[in-house]
Each structure stands twice: as structure tokens, then as C-alpha cells.
Amino acid sequence: RGRNTGYAYEGITPAWAWAAHIIKSPDIETDKDTVANARKLHCTIQTGMDKLISWQVGMGAEASDEIWNGKSGLGGVQNAADESGLRIDVTQHQMHATILARRYVYQDEYAAFPWIEAHRAKTRKAQGKAAARDGTQTEEI
């Protein structure tokens, strides 16, 4: 879409957070489709929010400002890159989507890539089972 889709990320981000939770959970077996869907949601959030953030008025990102700190702006959000008019509903949806992305997607080292830690945990679990079965010791991953 060529217009602001902040409203969509209000749903996409929690969907990704839930998928990340499922993947990270040691008690829940995940399949490759769950991991693939989480990756696709993450990519969608990353590329979509990058575009939307550039439409925030006075952020500096819209002009590729080298000194922009990534946190401050003047306010307002455009509905499209070539529309100067500002609407409060567009701003509210995008800001809510931004808050959700900052809270759930970019919270820690593994937040953006939950499958890494999930893979490590499942590998450790499998190695532990094999070691118990064979009576051997395995190295920590």
C-alpha cells in the first residue's frame, strides 16, 4: 500500500510476539511453519515500520539525517510520503504500532530473532537426552 498502514502493525506485532513466545517456550514443540511464519512477520514489521517511521514529521529519518537520535520528533504522521496533511487517527495508529514494536520486537538480544534461542534450547534438550541415553557428557552450545 502507498498509504500509512500503522493500523495493520497493531495486529501484526502482537501476532509476532505470540509466535516468538511459542517458539521460545521449552514445553511447546514448534514446527518449521511456525518458525517460517515468525520470520515473515518479523521481516514485515522491520520493512514496514522503517517506511512508516520515515513519514513522521521532523524525525530526521525522512531526510536521512545523520544526527537523528532515533527517539525524538516534532510530531504528526503523514498518511503518505507525498501528502503533507496530518490526521490524528493516522498518528495514533502509527504511534501505537511503534510502541508495540519497541516493546515486543526490539526488547532484547533475542527478541528480533526468537528462533535462534529456541534452536539452541531444543538442541541442548536433544543433546541432554542423547547423553542420558548413551551415558556421555556433551559440550554446552
DRENKOLKOL-428380 format. One line per 4 residues: number of its first residue (from 1); their letters; for each residue x negated, y, z negated of N, C-alpha, C, O. Coordinates in pm, whole numbers, plus 50000, padded with zeros to 5 digits. Atoms other than C-alpha are relative to their C-alpha. Layout:
N
NUM = a = X/Y/Z/X/Y/Z/X/Y/Z/X/Y/Z  ... $
//
This chain:
141
1 = rgrn = 49917/49880/50000/50000/50000/50000/49914/50124/50000/49806/50125/49941  50072/49875/49996/49888/50353/50070/50037/50095/49888/49979/50203/49877  49956/49915/50112/50062/50494/49764/49955/49939/49869/49902/49828/49864  50042/50043/50132/49996/50466/49394/50077/49874/49957/50200/49870/49963 $
5 = tgya = 49939/50127/50043/50062/50115/49266/49968/49971/49853/49960/49855/49813  50030/50018/50141/49982/50173/48899/50102/49911/49930/50067/49833/49841  49894/50081/50062/50316/50016/48808/49973/49851/50015/50005/49773/49926  50026/50143/49976/50204/49684/48958/49895/49946/49903/49903/49831/49860 $
9 = yegi = 50107/50044/50089/49893/49669/48739/50047/49988/49855/49980/49928/49772  49941/50019/50132/50115/49697/48433/50046/49855/49981/50064/49810/49868  49965/50141/50006/50214/49339/48517/49884/49909/50035/49869/49802/49977  50114/50081/49956/49901/49209/48690/49898/49983/49887/49845/49873/49868 $
13 = tpaw = 50100/50007/50106/49672/49291/48397/50042/49905/49887/49960/49823/49846  49961/50099/50101/49875/49104/48131/50000/49856/50055/49971/49762/49982  50004/50134/49940/49903/48810/48374/49856/49948/49998/49832/49832/49966  50140/50039/50006/49524/48805/48400/49958/49970/49856/49888/49872/49831 $
17 = awaa = 50036/50022/50141/49489/48837/48019/50052/49865/49952/49982/49795/49879  49946/50130/50040/49716/48535/47972/49920/49887/50064/49889/49788/49997  50081/50103/49933/49522/48333/48230/49864/49987/49932/49814/49876/49913  50129/50003/50069/49197/48430/48056/50013/49929/49865/49925/49853/49826 $
21 = hiik = 49975/50066/50129/49343/48318/47723/50010/49848/50020/49952/49771/49943  49983/50143/49973/49443/47982/47870/49865/49937/50034/49832/49829/49985  50130/50053/49959/49100/47933/48029/49905/49991/49881/49831/49894/49868  50091/49998/50115/48916/48027/47708/50040/49901/49890/49956/49862/49810 $
25 = spdi = 49951/50085/50107/49129/47803/47487/49938/49860/50011/49954/49794/50113  50064/50132/49993/48933/47487/47400/50100/49885/49992/50067/49772/50028  49899/50105/50017/49253/47294/47330/50089/49980/50122/50170/49888/50125  49914/50008/49882/49412/47351/47670/49914/49965/50121/49818/50035/50153 $
29 = etdk = 50071/50038/49877/49291/47171/47980/50046/50092/50113/50166/50110/50135  49965/49913/49887/49276/47408/48277/49956/49933/50130/49857/49861/50134  50035/50056/49870/49273/47312/48640/49936/50108/50087/49932/50225/50049  50069/49906/49911/49091/47473/48931/50093/50108/50054/50048/50217/50086 $
33 = dtva = 49905/49898/49953/49409/47653/49041/50013/50115/49900/50021/50231/49938  49992/49896/50103/49430/47837/48709/49879/50092/50008/49891/50214/50001  50124/49922/49990/49068/47948/48741/50001/50084/50128/49964/50201/50125  49995/49927/49872/49116/48047/49107/50098/50117/49990/50069/50226/50040 $
37 = nark = 49902/49891/50015/49426/48250/49020/49947/50110/49909/49969/50228/49936  50059/49899/50089/49243/48424/48734/49897/50083/50075/49890/50204/50059  50101/49926/49921/48960/48515/48969/50067/50097/50098/50024/50211/50114  49929/49915/49904/49205/48650/49227/50063/50120/49929/50057/50232/49979 $
41 = lhct = 49942/49889/50077/49386/48857/48962/49891/50099/49958/49912/50220/49965  50109/49912/50042/49053/48992/48835/49953/50086/50118/49933/50207/50103  50043/49926/49880/48946/49091/49186/50103/50105/50038/50067/50217/50074  49893/49905/49969/49283/49256/49246/49997/50118/49904/50011/50233/49947 $
45 = iqtg = 50007/49892/50099/49255/49455/48923/49880/50088/50028/49892/50211/50028  50122/49923/49978/48897/49560/48997/50012/50093/50121/49986/50212/50111  49993/49917/49879/48956/49680/49353/50114/50100/49993/50099/50215/50035  49885/49909/50007/49300/49829/49286/49979/50114/49904/50009/50229/49936 $
49 = mdkl = 50022/49894/50099/49206/50020/48972/49889/50095/50045/49895/50214/50016  50104/49911/49945/48890/50152/49141/50063/50106/50091/50030/50224/50083  49933/49907/49908/49110/50305/49410/50087/50099/49922/50081/50219/49946  49907/49914/50073/49371/50438/49168/49929/50104/49913/49973/50218/49904 $
53 = iswq = 50073/49906/50085/49119/50596/48934/49946/50117/50083/49936/50229/50033  50051/49891/49916/48981/50796/49225/50109/50103/50031/50077/50212/50078  49890/49907/49975/49328/50959/49256/50035/50083/49876/50127/50166/49882  49976/49918/50119/49316/51104/48903/49935/50136/50020/49818/50146/50056 $
57 = vgmg = 50045/49863/49974/49283/51480/48927/49888/50038/49902/49902/50026/49780  50110/49949/50081/48950/51617/48805/49913/49895/49935/49837/49926/49844  50081/50105/50061/48792/51284/48723/49856/50005/50047/49767/49957/49977  50134/50001/49944/48488/51343/48942/49979/49879/50088/49896/49882/50179 $
61 = aeas = 50015/50122/49920/48527/50993/49085/50047/50023/50143/49998/49959/50236  49948/49977/49865/48722/51133/49379/49897/50063/50091/49908/50055/50214  50104/49937/49920/48413/51323/49491/49867/49927/49983/49762/49980/50020  50121/50077/50029/48162/51051/49390/49902/50083/49917/49782/50084/49944 $
65 = deiw = 50080/49913/50088/48037/51288/49120/49900/49917/49922/49938/49823/49852  50107/50075/50067/47702/51163/48988/50001/50017/49849/49951/49931/49777  50006/49976/50144/47753/51316/48642/50129/49966/49926/50140/49992/49806  49874/50036/50064/48107/51188/48574/49975/49894/49894/49906/49796/49920 $
69 = ngks = 50026/50091/50111/48111/51009/48238/50097/49883/49994/50084/49797/49907  49908/50112/49995/48396/50773/48326/50111/50004/49896/50191/49911/49888  49902/49994/50107/48612/50890/48036/50088/50125/50004/50200/50123/49953  49925/49874/50007/48728/51248/48091/50054/50041/50137/50001/50003/50241 $
73 = glgg = 49939/49950/49879/48950/51417/48346/50089/50119/49967/50114/50147/49850  49916/49882/50021/49170/51722/48394/50146/49962/49980/50219/50033/49910  49862/50044/50015/49497/51531/48418/50069/49978/50132/50017/50016/50238  49921/50024/49881/49761/51424/48664/49943/49891/50088/49822/49866/50089 $
77 = vqna = 50039/50107/49909/49753/51144/48916/50077/50019/50130/50199/50037/50129  49936/49987/49870/49822/51172/49286/50075/49872/50035/50039/49763/49991  49924/50116/49954/50078/50943/49445/49935/49936/50121/49964/49821/50153  50077/50052/49886/49848/50900/49747/49877/50088/50016/49874/50202/49969 $
81 = ades = 50126/49927/49985/49497/51007/49843/50019/50134/50073/49944/50228/50050  49981/49878/49921/49636/51269/50084/50121/50083/49954/50167/50170/50027  49889/49923/50055/49919/51402/49861/49953/50077/49878/49899/50020/49784  50045/49919/50112/49848/51691/49629/50104/50010/49888/50071/50048/49776 $
85 = glri = 49896/49991/50102/50181/51677/49445/49980/49899/49888/49934/49787/49910  50016/50088/50116/50180/51531/49095/50138/49967/49942/50225/50054/49932  49875/50043/50062/50462/51329/48937/49968/49935/49866/49874/49855/49856  50028/50052/50134/50479/51245/48568/50019/49849/49994/49944/49782/49923 $
89 = dvtq = 49980/50144/50005/50615/50893/48630/49881/49924/50058/49842/49820/50007  50119/50061/49939/50320/50809/48856/49885/50004/49901/49813/49906/49883  50107/49984/50099/50080/50944/48594/50019/49903/49883/49924/49838/49840  49974/50089/50113/50247/50748/48314/49973/49853/50035/49910/49782/49957 $
93 = hqmh = 50024/50138/49961/50242/50419/48504/49850/49973/50016/49800/49871/49970  50143/50023/49978/49879/50460/48608/49923/50005/49869/49831/49925/49849  50072/49993/50128/49765/50563/48261/50026/49876/49916/49935/49827/49848  49970/50123/50072/49943/50265/48108/49920/49884/50059/49866/49803/49986 $
97 = atil = 50078/50105/49934/49779/50037/48365/49852/50013/49965/49784/49912/49945  50140/49977/50036/49440/50195/48287/49973/49955/49857/49872/49890/49830  50015/50042/50140/49488/50142/47913/49998/49848/49990/49915/49791/49919  49995/50145/50003/49582/49778/47970/49871/49939/50056/49818/49844/49999 $
101 = arry = 50124/50052/49940/49280/49719/48196/49882/50020/49905/49800/49930/49888  50109/49976/50094/49044/49880/47945/50011/49910/49878/49909/49864/49826  49980/50081/50120/49195/49683/47658/49974/49852/50026/49907/49786/49947  50004/50144/49978/49217/49338/47817/49892/49953/50097/49834/49846/50077 $
105 = vyqd = 50093/50047/49898/48989/49320/48120/49856/50035/49965/49766/49954/49985  50137/49953/50019/48685/49521/48014/49960/50005/49853/49875/50086/49815  50022/49992/50144/48682/49448/47639/49866/49945/49953/49810/49998/49857  50126/50056/50045/48370/49235/47611/49929/49931/50116/49977/49932/50229 $
109 = eyaa = 50086/50060/49898/48098/49048/47798/50073/49898/50087/50055/49896/50209  49934/50105/49925/48320/48756/47899/50141/50037/50043/50206/49957/50110  49863/49965/49967/48647/48946/47939/50022/50003/50150/50127/49960/50198  49982/49990/49856/48589/49008/48308/49982/49864/50070/50031/49846/50182 $
113 = fpwi = 50026/50129/49938/48477/48650/48376/50021/49887/49900/49925/49822/49859  49974/50100/50105/48651/48414/48130/49960/49860/50039/49935/49777/49952  50032/50135/49957/48574/48110/48342/49857/49963/49967/49825/49845/49957  50138/50031/50035/48203/48141/48256/49995/49935/49862/49939/49827/49846 $
117 = eahr = 50000/50055/50135/48255/48088/47885/50083/49872/49992/50046/49779/49921  49918/50121/50001/48531/47834/47947/49922/49882/50057/49927/49771/50004  50081/50106/49940/48299/47635/48171/49894/49953/49900/49873/49833/49884  50102/50037/50098/48025/47645/47906/50061/49919/49886/50003/49818/49844 $
121 = aktr = 49935/50071/50110/48267/47534/47633/50038/49859/50042/50016/49764/49967  49959/50132/49953/48404/47246/47840/49879/49911/50027/49884/49790/50004  50122/50078/49977/48052/47139/47938/49943/49953/49867/49901/49838/49855  50048/50039/50133/47945/47141/47572/50085/49886/49944/50033/49791/49886 $
125 = kaqg = 49909/50102/50050/48252/46936/47484/49973/49865/50068/49966/49761/50002  50028/50123/49925/48181/46681/47759/49866/49942/49961/49853/49820/49947  50132/50048/50041/47815/46659/47660/50006/49938/49861/49941/49837/49834  49985/50053/50135/47914/46607/47298/50064/49862/50001/50021/49773/49929 $
129 = kaaa = 49934/50130/49989/48146/46322/47393/49903/49895/50056/49898/49782/50007  50097/50093/49941/47876/46162/47609/49892/49965/49900/49850/49849/49891  50104/50026/50100/47618/46199/47333/50051/49909/49890/49979/49820/49845  49941/50085/50103/47853/46044/47077/50016/49857/50051/49992/49761/49978 $
133 = rdgt = 49981/50131/49940/47927/45757/47314/49868/49927/50016/49857/49807/49989  50130/50062/49969/47562/45697/47406/49905/50002/49881/49800/49937/49884  50089/49989/50115/47414/45786/47066/49876/50082/50029/49769/50057/49974  50113/49914/49964/47192/46055/47219/50027/50143/49960/50140/50180/49929 $
137 = qtee = 49989/49856/50033/47125/46421/47146/49989/50079/50131/49908/50044/50217  50006/49917/49880/47189/46688/47413/49954/50139/49966/49968/50185/49852  50043/49862/50019/47043/47033/47459/50119/50093/50006/50216/50067/50077  49895/49898/49999/47259/47339/47390/49993/50077/50132/49885/50106/50182 $
141 = i = 49993/49923/49874/47373/47524/47702/49988/50146/49966/49991/50231/50055 $
//
